[in-house]
């Protein structure tokens, strides 16, 4: 097993996309020390250094701004990135989305010390980059689907005007998949309205 980097500076010596085997306590130790972008799925640490590109970071506040007018008066709460999510089932998992929406009060479970993971998201948003595309749409979505409260996942492409929406149709695991492209597209958010791709992407230098 490769030596686990303990700091952001040490992490820069490795490839942009890395996977390490590690136990849960080791992972939490890293989070508490000098954190760099990483997530955990049943014995493996996943780290994607190049997802924090300029476009990626610019899209996060833009999607929050697009969601806010639709949800602000309807008992929803919108959170940015780095909010830990609780994933049901056996094995330890630590994921965070680029944007998390909760309806009503947020509910949590303890991780360690002051660290808590939210259990009741209704919407999760991921901004896709080249390094995270397969992980976010594949392995990560398979975990997200097990969250009982979750109703919608939005995948925002950071390279071109494109949004993929997964909306839960029933509790048996049926999801409606829709893709919206071009600046004239409009993306439905639950049953609360739509936001336009133009509003989301026009401020960017694509």
TIVEX-174616 format. One record per residue: y, x, z of N, C-alpha, C in turn; residue number from 0. Coordinates in steps of 0.02 Angstrom, whole numbers, plus 32768, in hexadecimal, padded with zeros to 4 digits. Each point is the difference from the previous one (the first is absolute). Layout:
+------+------+------+------+------+------+------+------+------+------+
|  nc2 |  nc1 |  nc3 | cac2 | cac1 | cac3 |  cc2 |  cc1 |  cc3 | resi |
+------+------+------+------+------+------+------+------+------+------+
|    Y |    X |    Z |    Y |    X |    Z |    Y |    X |    Z |  NUM |
...
+------+------+------+------+------+------+------+------+------+------+
***
This chain:
+------+------+------+------+------+------+------+------+------+------+
|  nc2 |  nc1 |  nc3 | cac2 | cac1 | cac3 |  cc2 |  cc1 |  cc3 | resi |
+------+------+------+------+------+------+------+------+------+------+
| 7FC4 | 802A | 8000 | 803C | 7FD6 | 8000 | 803E | 802C | 8000 |    0 |
| 8031 | 7FEF | 7FD7 | 803F | 8025 | 7FFD | 8025 | 7FFA | 8043 |    1 |
| 8026 | 8034 | 800F | 8029 | 7FFF | 803D | 8034 | 7FC8 | 7FFB |    2 |
| 8004 | 7FD7 | 8034 | 8031 | 7FCA | 7FFF | 8046 | 801C | 800B |    3 |
| 802F | 7FF3 | 7FD4 | 8045 | 8015 | 800D | 801D | 7FD9 | 803A |    4 |
| 8023 | 8023 | 802C | 801A | 7FE0 | 803C | 8048 | 7FEA | 7FF8 |    5 |
| 8023 | 801C | 7FD0 | 8047 | 7FF1 | 7FF8 | 8010 | 7FF1 | 7FB7 |    6 |
| 803B | 7FE3 | 7FF5 | 8017 | 7FF3 | 7FBC | 8002 | 8041 | 7FD7 |    7 |
| 8017 | 8036 | 801E | 8005 | 8040 | 7FDD | 7FBB | 8018 | 7FEB |    8 |
| 7FCF | 7FFB | 802C | 7FBC | 8015 | 7FEF | 7FE3 | 7FD3 | 7FCA |    9 |
| 800F | 7FC0 | 8001 | 7FE5 | 7FD1 | 7FCF | 8017 | 8012 | 7FBA |   10 |
| 803C | 801C | 7FF8 | 801B | 8010 | 7FBE | 7FD7 | 8034 | 7FDB |   11 |
| 7FD6 | 8025 | 8025 | 7FD7 | 8034 | 7FE0 | 7FC3 | 7FE2 | 7FDC |   12 |
| 7FF3 | 7FC0 | 800A | 7FC5 | 7FDF | 7FE3 | 8014 | 7FD7 | 7FC3 |   13 |
| 7FCE | 7FE7 | 7FDD | 800C | 7FD5 | 7FC6 | 8025 | 7FC0 | 8014 |   14 |
| 801F | 7FDF | 7FCF | 8026 | 7FC3 | 800E | 7FD3 | 7FC9 | 801B |   15 |
| 7FC2 | 7FFB | 7FE7 | 7FD1 | 7FCF | 8017 | 7FC6 | 8023 | 8023 |   16 |
| 7FF5 | 7FF0 | 803F | 7FCC | 8021 | 8027 | 7FDB | 7FCE | 802C |   17 |
| 7FC0 | 800E | 800B | 7FD6 | 7FD8 | 802D | 7FDC | 8030 | 802F |   18 |
| 8004 | 7FF2 | 8041 | 7FDD | 8028 | 8032 | 7FD4 | 7FD4 | 802B |   19 |
| 7FC8 | 801A | 8015 | 7FD8 | 7FDD | 8033 | 801C | 8012 | 8045 |   20 |
| 8008 | 7FCD | 8029 | 801B | 800A | 8043 | 7FF0 | 7FC3 | 802B |   21 |
| 7FFA | 800B | 8041 | 7FF5 | 7FC7 | 802C | 8043 | 7FDE | 8010 |   22 |
| 7FFB | 7FC5 | 801D | 803A | 7FD6 | 800E | 8033 | 8022 | 802E |   23 |
| 7FE8 | 8021 | 8034 | 802E | 8020 | 802F | 8025 | 803A | 7FDF |   24 |
| 7FDF | 8025 | 7FD5 | 8021 | 8036 | 7FDC | 8038 | 7FE4 | 7FD4 |   25 |
| 7FF1 | 7FC9 | 7FDF | 8033 | 7FE0 | 7FD6 | 803D | 7FEB | 8029 |   26 |
| 7FF4 | 7FDF | 8039 | 8037 | 7FEB | 802A | 8027 | 803B | 801C |   27 |
| 7FDD | 8037 | 800E | 8023 | 803D | 8016 | 8031 | 8017 | 7FCB |   28 |
| 7FEB | 7FFE | 7FC1 | 802C | 8015 | 7FCA | 803D | 7FD3 | 7FFA |   29 |
| 7FF5 | 7FBE | 8008 | 8038 | 7FD2 | 7FFC | 8034 | 800E | 8036 |   30 |
| 7FE8 | 8012 | 803B | 802D | 800C | 8038 | 8022 | 8044 | 7FFD |   31 |
| 7FE4 | 802E | 7FD9 | 801A | 8044 | 7FFE | 803C | 8005 | 7FD0 |   32 |
| 7FF3 | 8010 | 7FC3 | 8035 | 8008 | 7FCE | 7FE8 | 7FDB | 7FC2 |   33 |
| 800A | 7FBF | 7FFE | 7FDE | 7FD8 | 7FCC | 8017 | 800E | 7FB9 |   34 |
| 7FCF | 7FFD | 7FD3 | 800E | 8001 | 7FB8 | 7FDB | 7FC2 | 7FE5 |   35 |
| 800E | 7FEC | 7FC2 | 7FE3 | 7FC2 | 7FE6 | 7FB3 | 8002 | 8002 |   36 |
| 7FE2 | 7FD3 | 8026 | 7FB7 | 7FFD | 8003 | 7FE9 | 7FBD | 801A |   37 |
| 7FC2 | 7FF0 | 7FED | 7FE0 | 7FC2 | 8015 | 7FB7 | 8010 | 8011 |   38 |
| 7FDE | 7FD1 | 801E | 7FBD | 800E | 801A | 7FD2 | 7FC6 | 7FF0 |   39 |
| 7FC4 | 8011 | 7FE7 | 7FCF | 7FCD | 7FF0 | 7FBB | 8018 | 8013 |   40 |
| 7FE8 | 7FEA | 803A | 7FBB | 800A | 8016 | 7FE9 | 8049 | 7FF9 |   41 |
| 8022 | 802C | 8022 | 7FEB | 8046 | 8003 | 8020 | 802E | 7FCF |   42 |
| 802F | 7FE8 | 7FD8 | 8021 | 802A | 7FCF | 804C | 7FF6 | 8003 |   43 |
| 8024 | 8038 | 7FFE | 8049 | 7FFF | 7FFB | 8013 | 8006 | 7FB6 |   44 |
| 802C | 7FD4 | 7FEB | 801A | 8001 | 7FBB | 804A | 8011 | 8002 |   45 |
| 8013 | 8032 | 7FDA | 8046 | 8015 | 7FFF | 8017 | 8007 | 7FB7 |   46 |
| 8038 | 7FDF | 7FF0 | 801C | 8000 | 7FBD | 8048 | 8018 | 8006 |   47 |
| 800C | 803F | 7FF2 | 8042 | 801C | 800B | 8034 | 7FEA | 7FCE |   48 |
| 7FEB | 7FF1 | 7FC3 | 8032 | 7FF4 | 7FCD | 8012 | 7FB6 | 7FF8 |   49 |
| 7FEA | 7FD5 | 8030 | 8013 | 7FBA | 7FF7 | 8049 | 7FF3 | 8013 |   50 |
| 801F | 802D | 8027 | 8045 | 7FF5 | 8014 | 8030 | 801B | 7FCD |   51 |
| 7FF7 | 7FEB | 7FC0 | 802F | 8014 | 7FCC | 8041 | 7FD8 | 8007 |   52 |
| 8032 | 8016 | 7FDC | 8041 | 7FDE | 8003 | 7FFA | 7FB6 | 7FEE |   53 |
| 7FDC | 7FF0 | 7FC9 | 7FF8 | 7FBB | 7FEC | 7FD9 | 7FD8 | 8033 |   54 |
| 7FCC | 801F | 801B | 7FD7 | 7FDE | 8032 | 802C | 7FED | 803C |   55 |
| 8027 | 802E | 8018 | 8029 | 7FF3 | 803B | 8038 | 7FCF | 7FF1 |   56 |
| 801A | 8002 | 7FC4 | 8036 | 7FD1 | 7FED | 7FE6 | 7FB9 | 7FF9 |   57 |
| 7FC1 | 7FF9 | 7FEA | 7FE4 | 7FBE | 7FF6 | 7FF2 | 7FDB | 8042 |   58 |
| 7FF3 | 8024 | 8035 | 7FF1 | 7FDF | 803F | 803A | 7FD5 | 8019 |   59 |
| 803D | 801B | 8007 | 8036 | 7FD3 | 8014 | 8010 | 7FCA | 7FCD |   60 |
| 7FF3 | 800E | 7FC0 | 800E | 7FCD | 7FCD | 7FD0 | 7FC5 | 8005 |   61 |
| 7FC0 | 800D | 800E | 7FD1 | 7FC8 | 8008 | 800F | 7FDA | 8040 |   62 |
| 8015 | 8022 | 8034 | 8013 | 7FDD | 803E | 803C | 7FD4 | 7FF2 |   63 |
| 8031 | 8019 | 7FDA | 803A | 7FD8 | 7FEF | 7FEE | 7FC4 | 7FD5 |   64 |
| 7FCD | 8007 | 7FD5 | 7FEB | 7FC8 | 7FD6 | 7FDC | 7FCB | 8028 |   65 |
| 7FDB | 8015 | 8033 | 7FDB | 7FD0 | 8029 | 802C | 7FDD | 8033 |   66 |
| 8033 | 8022 | 8018 | 8028 | 7FE7 | 8038 | 801E | 7FBA | 7FF3 |   67 |
| 8020 | 7FF4 | 7FC6 | 801E | 7FBD | 7FF5 | 7FCC | 7FC8 | 7FFE |   68 |
| 7FC2 | 8011 | 7FED | 7FCB | 7FCC | 7FFD | 7FE4 | 7FEF | 8044 |   69 |
| 8001 | 8030 | 802F | 7FDA | 7FF9 | 803D | 802A | 7FFD | 8040 |   70 |
| 8040 | 8014 | 7FFC | 8027 | 800B | 803D | 8008 | 7FC1 | 802B |   71 |
| 8003 | 7FC6 | 7FE3 | 800C | 7FC2 | 8026 | 7FBF | 7FDA | 800F |   72 |
| 7FC7 | 801F | 7FF3 | 7FC1 | 7FDA | 8005 | 7FCF | 8020 | 8031 |   73 |
| 801B | 801F | 8033 | 7FD8 | 801A | 8037 | 7FD4 | 803C | 7FEC |   74 |
| 8016 | 8026 | 7FCD | 7FDD | 803D | 7FED | 8025 | 803C | 801B |   75 |
| 7FDC | 8036 | 800B | 801D | 8040 | 8012 | 7FE8 | 8034 | 7FCF |   76 |
| 802F | 802A | 7FE8 | 7FF1 | 8032 | 7FCC | 8007 | 8045 | 801F |   77 |
| 7FCC | 8029 | 7FF8 | 8000 | 8044 | 801B | 7FF9 | 8032 | 7FC7 |   78 |
| 801C | 803B | 800A | 7FF9 | 8036 | 7FCF | 7FBE | 8025 | 8008 |   79 |
| 7FFD | 803D | 7FE4 | 7FC2 | 8026 | 8001 | 7FF3 | 801E | 8045 |   80 |
| 7FC5 | 801E | 8006 | 7FEB | 8023 | 803D | 7FEE | 7FD2 | 803A |   81 |
| 7FF5 | 7FC0 | 7FF2 | 7FE9 | 7FD2 | 8033 | 7FB4 | 7FFD | 7FFD |   82 |
| 7FDD | 8018 | 8033 | 7FB6 | 7FFF | 7FFE | 7FE5 | 7FB9 | 7FFB |   83 |
| 7FC9 | 7FF9 | 7FDA | 7FE0 | 7FBF | 7FF6 | 7FBA | 8002 | 801F |   84 |
| 7FEE | 7FC9 | 801F | 7FBD | 7FF9 | 801C | 7FD2 | 7FE2 | 7FCB |   85 |
| 7FC9 | 8022 | 7FF1 | 7FCF | 7FE9 | 7FCF | 7FC1 | 7FEB | 8025 |   86 |
| 7FE9 | 7FC1 | 7FF8 | 7FC4 | 7FEA | 8024 | 7FC1 | 8025 | 7FEA |   87 |
| 7FCD | 7FFA | 8029 | 7FBF | 801B | 7FEE | 7FEF | 8041 | 8024 |   88 |
| 7FC4 | 8019 | 7FF6 | 7FEA | 803E | 8021 | 8023 | 803D | 7FE3 |   89 |
| 8006 | 8033 | 8029 | 801F | 803E | 7FE9 | 804B | 7FFF | 8009 |   90 |
| 801C | 803B | 800D | 8048 | 8007 | 800A | 8024 | 8007 | 7FBE |   91 |
| 8036 | 7FDA | 7FF7 | 8029 | 8002 | 7FC4 | 8049 | 8000 | 8013 |   92 |
| 8028 | 802B | 7FE0 | 8048 | 8002 | 800C | 8021 | 8000 | 7FBB |   93 |
| 801C | 7FC6 | 7FEE | 8026 | 7FFA | 7FC2 | 8046 | 7FE8 | 8011 |   94 |
| 8030 | 8011 | 7FD6 | 8041 | 7FE0 | 8002 | 8017 | 7FF1 | 7FB9 |   95 |
| 8020 | 7FC7 | 7FF8 | 801A | 7FEC | 7FBF | 8049 | 8016 | 7FFB |   96 |
| 801B | 7FFE | 7FC3 | 8047 | 8011 | 7FF7 | 802E | 7FC9 | 801A |   97 |
| 7FE7 | 7FC3 | 8003 | 8025 | 7FC8 | 801D | 7FCD | 7FCF | 801C |   98 |
| 800E | 7FE6 | 803B | 7FD4 | 7FD0 | 8022 | 8028 | 7FC3 | 8013 |   99 |
| 7FE5 | 7FC5 | 7FF2 | 8021 | 7FC1 | 8012 | 7FD3 | 7FDA | 8030 |  100 |
| 801D | 7FE8 | 8036 | 7FDE | 7FD8 | 8033 | 8022 | 7FBD | 8004 |  101 |
| 7FDA | 7FCB | 800B | 801E | 7FBF | 800D | 7FFA | 7FF1 | 804A |  102 |
| 8039 | 7FF1 | 801F | 8001 | 7FF5 | 8048 | 7FFF | 8042 | 8025 |  103 |
| 7FEF | 7FFF | 8040 | 7FFE | 803E | 8028 | 7FCA | 802F | 7FE6 |  104 |
| 800F | 8041 | 8001 | 7FCD | 8031 | 7FED | 7FCE | 8009 | 8039 |  105 |
| 7FC1 | 8009 | 7FED | 7FCB | 800A | 8030 | 7FE3 | 8046 | 7FF6 |  106 |
| 7FEC | 8021 | 8038 | 7FEC | 8046 | 7FFD | 7FC1 | 800D | 8029 |  107 |
| 7FDF | 8037 | 7FF0 | 7FCD | 801C | 802C | 8013 | 8049 | 800F |  108 |
| 7FEF | 801A | 803A | 8012 | 8045 | 8011 | 7FD6 | 8033 | 7FDA |  109 |
| 801F | 8038 | 7FEE | 7FDC | 8038 | 7FE2 | 7FFA | 8039 | 8033 |  110 |
| 8039 | 8019 | 8014 | 8003 | 8033 | 8034 | 8048 | 8003 | 801A |  111 |
| 8007 | 8002 | 8041 | 8043 | 8004 | 801C | 802C | 7FC7 | 7FE7 |  112 |
| 8039 | 8012 | 7FE2 | 802E | 7FCE | 7FE6 | 7FEF | 7FEA | 7FB9 |  113 |
| 7FCF | 801F | 7FE1 | 7FED | 7FEE | 7FBC | 7FDA | 7FBF | 7FFF |  114 |
| 8016 | 7FD1 | 7FD7 | 7FDF | 7FBF | 7FF9 | 7FF8 | 7FEF | 7FB7 |  115 |
| 7FCC | 7FD9 | 7FF0 | 7FF4 | 7FEB | 7FBB | 8009 | 7FB5 | 7FFB |  116 |
| 8022 | 7FEB | 7FCC | 800E | 7FB9 | 7FF7 | 7FC2 | 7FDD | 7FE4 |  117 |
| 7FF3 | 7FC4 | 8018 | 7FC2 | 7FDC | 7FEE | 800B | 7FC4 | 7FD2 |  118 |
| 803F | 7FE9 | 7FF7 | 800A | 7FC0 | 7FDE | 8031 | 8003 | 7FC5 |  119 |
| 7FF9 | 8031 | 7FD2 | 802B | 7FFE | 7FC5 | 7FEE | 7FC6 | 7FD2 |  120 |
| 8032 | 7FE4 | 7FDF | 7FF2 | 7FCD | 7FCC | 800C | 801C | 7FBA |  121 |
| 802D | 8032 | 7FFB | 800D | 8022 | 7FC0 | 8000 | 804B | 800C |  122 |
| 7FE0 | 8025 | 7FD3 | 8004 | 8049 | 8000 | 8018 | 8017 | 7FBC |  123 |
| 802A | 8033 | 7FFF | 801B | 801A | 7FC2 | 7FF0 | 804B | 7FFC |  124 |
| 7FE6 | 8015 | 7FC7 | 7FF3 | 8046 | 7FF3 | 8026 | 8015 | 7FC1 |  125 |
| 8026 | 8037 | 8005 | 801F | 801E | 7FC5 | 7FD0 | 8034 | 7FE4 |  126 |
| 7FEA | 7FF6 | 7FC3 | 7FCD | 8029 | 7FE1 | 801E | 8040 | 7FE3 |  127 |
| 7FDE | 8038 | 800B | 8011 | 803E | 7FDF | 7FC1 | 801A | 7FDE |  128 |
| 8006 | 8035 | 7FDA | 7FC6 | 801A | 7FDB | 7FC8 | 8015 | 802F |  129 |
| 8011 | 801E | 8039 | 7FCC | 801A | 802D | 7FDF | 7FC9 | 8028 |  130 |
| 8023 | 7FC9 | 800E | 7FE5 | 7FCC | 802C | 7FE5 | 7FC4 | 7FDB |  131 |
| 8008 | 7FFE | 7FBD | 7FF1 | 7FC3 | 7FDA | 7FB8 | 7FE8 | 800C |  132 |
| 7FD0 | 802B | 7FF6 | 7FBA | 7FEC | 8007 | 7FEF | 7FEE | 8049 |  133 |
| 8019 | 8027 | 802E | 7FF2 | 7FF4 | 8047 | 801E | 7FBD | 8017 |  134 |
| 803F | 7FF4 | 7FED | 8021 | 7FC2 | 8016 | 7FE0 | 7FC2 | 7FE2 |  135 |
| 7FEF | 8002 | 7FC0 | 7FE4 | 7FC5 | 7FDE | 7FB5 | 7FF8 | 800C |  136 |
| 7FE0 | 8036 | 8016 | 7FB8 | 7FFD | 800A | 7FED | 7FFC | 8049 |  137 |
| 7FF3 | 803A | 801D | 7FE8 | 8004 | 8045 | 802E | 7FDC | 8032 |  138 |
| 8041 | 800B | 7FF9 | 802E | 7FE3 | 8031 | 8002 | 7FB4 | 7FFA |  139 |
| 8000 | 7FE6 | 7FC3 | 8001 | 7FB7 | 7FF9 | 7FC0 | 7FE0 | 801C |  140 |
| 7FC8 | 8021 | 7FF7 | 7FC2 | 7FE6 | 801B | 8004 | 7FF9 | 804C |  141 |
| 8023 | 802D | 8021 | 800A | 7FFB | 8048 | 8033 | 7FC8 | 8010 |  142 |
| 8035 | 7FFE | 7FDA | 8034 | 7FCD | 800C | 7FE3 | 7FBA | 7FFD |  143 |
| 7FD1 | 7FF4 | 7FD2 | 7FE5 | 7FBD | 7FF7 | 7FDF | 7FE4 | 803F |  144 |
| 7FED | 802C | 802D | 7FDD | 7FEA | 803D | 8030 | 7FE9 | 8036 |  145 |
| 8041 | 8007 | 7FF6 | 8031 | 7FEA | 8032 | 8007 | 7FB4 | 7FFB |  146 |
| 7FEC | 7FDA | 8032 | 7FFF | 7FB6 | 7FF9 | 8043 | 7FE1 | 7FF0 |  147 |
| 8036 | 801B | 801C | 8042 | 7FE2 | 7FF6 | 801E | 800E | 7FBC |  148 |
| 7FE7 | 8033 | 7FDD | 8021 | 8018 | 7FC3 | 7FFA | 7FCD | 7FC8 |  149 |
| 8038 | 7FF1 | 7FE0 | 8003 | 7FCF | 7FCA | 8012 | 801E | 7FBC |  150 |
| 8021 | 803A | 8000 | 8017 | 801C | 7FC1 | 8009 | 804C | 8006 |  151 |
| 7FED | 8024 | 7FCB | 800E | 8047 | 7FFB | 8025 | 800C | 7FBE |  152 |
| 8038 | 8023 | 8004 | 8027 | 8010 | 7FC5 | 7FFD | 804A | 7FF3 |  153 |
| 7FF0 | 8013 | 7FC2 | 7FFF | 8046 | 7FEC | 8039 | 800C | 7FCF |  154 |
| 802E | 802A | 8014 | 803C | 800E | 7FD9 | 7FF8 | 8043 | 7FDC |  155 |
| 8002 | 7FFF | 7FBE | 7FFA | 803E | 7FD9 | 8041 | 8027 | 8005 |  156 |
| 7FFA | 8041 | 800F | 803D | 8028 | 8007 | 8016 | 8020 | 7FBE |  157 |
| 7FD8 | 7FF7 | 7FCB | 8010 | 8020 | 7FC0 | 801C | 7FD1 | 7FCC |  158 |
| 7FF1 | 7FBF | 8005 | 8017 | 7FD0 | 7FCE | 8004 | 7FBB | 8020 |  159 |
| 8026 | 7FD1 | 7FE2 | 8006 | 7FBD | 801D | 7FBE | 7FDA | 7FFE |  160 |
| 7FDB | 8004 | 8036 | 7FBE | 7FE0 | 8003 | 7FEE | 7FF2 | 8048 |  161 |
| 7FEB | 7FC2 | 800E | 7FEA | 7FED | 8043 | 7FBD | 7FDC | 7FF9 |  162 |
| 7FCF | 8015 | 8027 | 7FBF | 7FDD | 8004 | 7FFF | 7FDA | 8042 |  163 |
| 7FF0 | 7FC1 | 7FFC | 7FFD | 7FD5 | 803B | 7FB9 | 7FE7 | 800C |  164 |
| 7FE8 | 8008 | 803D | 7FC1 | 7FE3 | 8016 | 8011 | 7FCA | 8033 |  165 |
| 7FEC | 7FC1 | 7FF2 | 800D | 7FCA | 802F | 7FBE | 7FE0 | 8015 |  166 |
| 7FF7 | 7FF8 | 8040 | 7FC2 | 7FE3 | 801A | 7FFD | 7FB6 | 7FEF |  167 |
| 7FC7 | 7FEC | 7FE4 | 7FF5 | 7FBA | 7FEF | 7FD8 | 7FDB | 8035 |  168 |
| 7FD3 | 8023 | 8022 | 7FD8 | 7FE2 | 8034 | 7FE5 | 8036 | 802E |  169 |
| 7FE2 | 7FEC | 8037 | 7FE5 | 802F | 8030 | 7FBC | 801B | 7FED |  170 |
| 7FE5 | 7FEA | 7FC7 | 7FC0 | 8019 | 7FE9 | 8007 | 803F | 7FD5 |  171 |
| 803E | 8017 | 7FF7 | 800A | 803F | 7FDD | 8018 | 7FF9 | 7FB8 |  172 |
| 8019 | 7FC6 | 7FED | 801B | 7FF7 | 7FBD | 804A | 8011 | 7FFF |  173 |
| 8013 | 802D | 7FD2 | 8046 | 8015 | 7FFA | 8017 | 7FF5 | 7FB9 |  174 |
| 803D | 7FE6 | 7FF8 | 801F | 7FF8 | 7FBF | 8026 | 8040 | 7FF0 |  175 |
| 7FEF | 801F | 7FC7 | 801F | 803E | 7FEA | 802F | 7FF1 | 7FC7 |  176 |
| 803F | 8013 | 8007 | 8033 | 7FF6 | 7FCC | 8027 | 8040 | 7FF6 |  177 |
| 8010 | 800F | 7FC2 | 8029 | 803B | 7FF1 | 8040 | 7FE9 | 7FDD |  178 |
| 8037 | 801B | 8016 | 8042 | 7FEF | 7FE5 | 8020 | 8040 | 7FE6 |  179 |
| 8016 | 7FFF | 7FC1 | 801E | 803B | 7FE2 | 8040 | 7FEE | 7FDD |  180 |
| 802A | 8033 | 7FF5 | 803F | 7FF5 | 7FDE | 8036 | 7FE5 | 802E |  181 |
| 803D | 800C | 7FF0 | 8037 | 7FED | 802B | 800C | 7FB5 | 8004 |  182 |
| 7FE1 | 7FDA | 7FD4 | 8008 | 7FB7 | 8001 | 7FCD | 7FDE | 802D |  183 |
| 7FD0 | 8025 | 801B | 7FCC | 7FE2 | 8029 | 801A | 7FEA | 8044 |  184 |
| 7FDE | 7FCF | 801E | 8010 | 7FE7 | 8043 | 7FC0 | 7FFB | 8028 |  185 |
| 8000 | 801B | 803C | 7FC3 | 8005 | 8028 | 8002 | 7FCC | 8039 |  186 |
| 7FCF | 7FD4 | 8004 | 7FFE | 7FD0 | 8037 | 7FED | 8022 | 8041 |  187 |
| 8020 | 7FEA | 8036 | 7FF1 | 801A | 8043 | 7FE8 | 7FC5 | 802B |  188 |
| 7FBE | 8000 | 800D | 7FE2 | 7FC7 | 8022 | 8017 | 7FC0 | 7FDD |  189 |
| 8017 | 7FD0 | 8027 | 801D | 7FC2 | 7FE4 | 804B | 7FFE | 800D |  190 |
| 801F | 803A | 800A | 8045 | 8002 | 8017 | 8033 | 800E | 7FC9 |  191 |
| 7FEA | 800A | 7FC2 | 802E | 800E | 7FCA | 7FEA | 803D | 7FD9 |  192 |
| 802C | 801B | 7FD8 | 7FF1 | 803A | 7FD6 | 8038 | 8034 | 8004 |  193 |
| 7FEF | 803E | 7FF1 | 8033 | 8033 | 7FF5 | 7FF8 | 801B | 7FB9 |  194 |
| 8036 | 8017 | 7FE2 | 7FFE | 8018 | 7FBB | 7FF3 | 804B | 7FFE |  195 |
| 7FDB | 8014 | 7FCD | 7FF6 | 8048 | 7FF6 | 8041 | 8023 | 7FEE |  196 |
| 802D | 7FDB | 7FE1 | 8041 | 801D | 7FEF | 8025 | 8016 | 803F |  197 |
| 8001 | 7FD5 | 8032 | 8022 | 8011 | 803F | 7FDF | 803B | 8022 |  198 |
| 7FBE | 8006 | 7FF7 | 7FDC | 8036 | 8021 | 8008 | 8042 | 7FDC |  199 |
| 7FFD | 7FFF | 7FBD | 7FFE | 803E | 7FDB | 8042 | 8016 | 7FDF |  200 |
| 802D | 7FD2 | 7FF6 | 803E | 8012 | 7FDD | 8027 | 8037 | 8023 |  201 |
| 8001 | 8003 | 8043 | 8025 | 8037 | 8021 | 7FE0 | 8045 | 7FF6 |  202 |
| 7FC1 | 8003 | 7FE9 | 7FDD | 803F | 7FF8 | 8011 | 8020 | 7FBD |  203 |
| 7FF8 | 8042 | 7FFD | 8004 | 8025 | 7FC2 | 7FBA | 8009 | 7FE6 |  204 |
| 7FE7 | 7FCF | 7FDB | 7FBA | 8003 | 7FE8 | 7FF9 | 802D | 7FC3 |  205 |
+------+------+------+------+------+------+------+------+------+------+
***
